[in-house]
Amino acid sequence: MGGAPSTQLNDSPTPLGSADYLLGEFIGEKSYPLGSKLWQQLLQLPYDRKGQPDLIHRACEVLSHNNVHTRHLAKIMIHLTWCLQECTSNAGGQSSVYLKAINALYISSVFLKHLIENAKTENFEELYLSLDESEPVPMQSIRDQNIENLVMHSVFSCIGSVDVSPNTYVLHQELLNFTLVAMSTQLRCGSSPGPRDVNPFIDAAMSQETSVISLLVQKLLLNYIIRPRTSLGGAAYSADESRTGVLQSFGFAAANLVLFPINLLVSRGEVPRSPLAEYSLLVLLVLIHYRKCDVSSESIIRGSDPSATADSSSKETMSFCENPYCKALQHARDAESDVDVNSSNGPIARIPFAPLFDTLGVCLGNESAVLLLYSLVQGNSAFLEYVLVRTDIDTLLVPILETLYNASRRSSNHIYMLLIILLILSQDSTFNASIHKLILASVPWYQERLLHQTSLGSLMVVILIRTVKYNLSKMRDVYLHTNCLATLANMAPHCHRLSAYASERLISLFSMLSRKYNKLAELRDGKSHPDKSNSAGDSFVDDVSTEFYIYTDFLRIVLEILNEILTYALPRNPEVVYAMMHRQEVFRPFKHHPRFIELLENIYTVLDFFNSRMDAHRMDGEWSVEKVLEVIINNCRSWRGEGMKLFTQLRFTYEQESQSEEFFIPYVWRLVLPTCGFVFNDNAINLFPVDAPTDIEQRQQDNEEVTPNYQVVDVKDFT
């Protein structure tokens, strides 16, 4: 697209058959029939794709004006389907077959994106995805099907059926880029799906056969696992580099395809960038998180009044059509298992869970990878079970904890997703027990102190508490607090030899929350005045009384966590007893609090027992830490829990809310746009507010990101 089409954009003569001439005819006023030689000539020429955005924009403007009667966008997409069908049926064929398909994909992507982002109508009439009745067609089937269905079927069949090889790498790259462009109509819709939303290509994707869908999901995940890339002069081919000379470099790219099996990635501890893997993941995320309103829900919302619109109260009654891609991901099974590839509902995607697990372990610094892991552990019971039985669970957990440790350099949504994953994992008692048995030789990224020979469970406790403290000082989000505490509560009965540092941090957490609680109590009772310098954003909520009760619940959960450890795991956790004895004064102000009295009775039963044992040991000189701990360890053996009250064991579970699409759809596209190979006009985006670029720390301090819709459900009502 490097030259200006002569018939429209400049006055200089242009040779017949040149790229400029053919592109000029494509965007021009003359309508060429499907059988014209123009299409074959257009698709067989190499193009110099060196940007020149002003000329490309002008060409798009001309086409958008003339496409009303030429229908050239629809026609090139029909030729695109024929090219892809040829690629699919002749896998391993000549490069010229792939060259035509790549050209058709690229040209279609450029003009389609322009028409989508500049559409003036809600139903995208500007696309004109149909042919005139007078248009001669070589096959009647073209008239019997709508073009978007033909296109998406051909694109997905080609992705699923044609192997990634040196000859097909660029083809796959363009297929994925075109798919993202075609699905970008979502960016023009509102922040939550509505019955009037029109997304022609992604709706067509939802109507594909089960066999095509399962094969596509399988192929996209395999691309993500294998991470193929090309080396062009030592650098990986990237679709966001203005597509410079892609076609001219096609043969060179084919000769330099590199496949990176994940065991090589893990052994080297590095993740080479693979645009094909990144695009595959983005396409999968868009597909599995798409939601289309059920047609019947529109009548529920509007009733008999056709002019009525859906308001917030009616959203609860809105229903959505089943997403077949989400279903395919949920039903995907391990390629190494003996599950039949065909179920009662059709073919099942077969994914090698072991390399997928390893790939995710080295990629969790990327938000898209985190969202994939969330989608798998939340929706695919087979994958969750596989993760829970892995003996090297640190492969996933250590990168998650390291990312949480560096929360100030991550987006708030990234942190939310990681915490939800931990909560889901902590719902399993086997997981909670196993993480305390896995010992880490060192944790080099933890800077506050040296952590040697610490258990994975102790590290998880330390990082969750650190995240709570970070949230209290920076993000101030009640859901993040709740999620951290819920995970700690699930872990509590299974704690085993919690480290001294983790135990001290746990008591420190209670102390920190109690100080905030006391400050709020004084504000509520009018005994003090808020700090005006921080009044704009120092609270979770504006209502001091509401925040006071929130912190009352937080304190109670921490006391319940301590009770769970003391009730079910005290003999195995002498360091927790030591930390409580060392700072037992922090519990004294709450000893007679009506919300905490029963829980503190258990804590004081433990404190009284060990204090009396300490008094019974007469010593010359001062007590040392080692001597105190020795007495505690010796008396842990004789601890029988006499006088302890048994409470129903805390168990928190994660449930995705019914309106979670209001978070996930914008979130996915926020991940897509910085990575994909095209730039979408900010002014045309209605899906989410487009803010001026700011650094991550500032965005977190301003709390500009949307909180994900999820809820933590406690099996026991502790309030």
Beta strands, then each sheet from edge to edge (+ up, - down):
strand 1: 229-232
strand 2: 235-236
strand 3: 257-258
strand 4: 333-334
strand 5: 342-343
strand 6: 346-347
strand 7: 350-351
strand 8: 439-442
strand 9: 452-455
strand 10: 652-656
strand 11: 710-714
sheet 1: 2+ 1- 3+
sheet 2: 4+ 7+
sheet 3: 5+ 6-
sheet 4: 8+ 9-
sheet 5: 10+ 11-
end
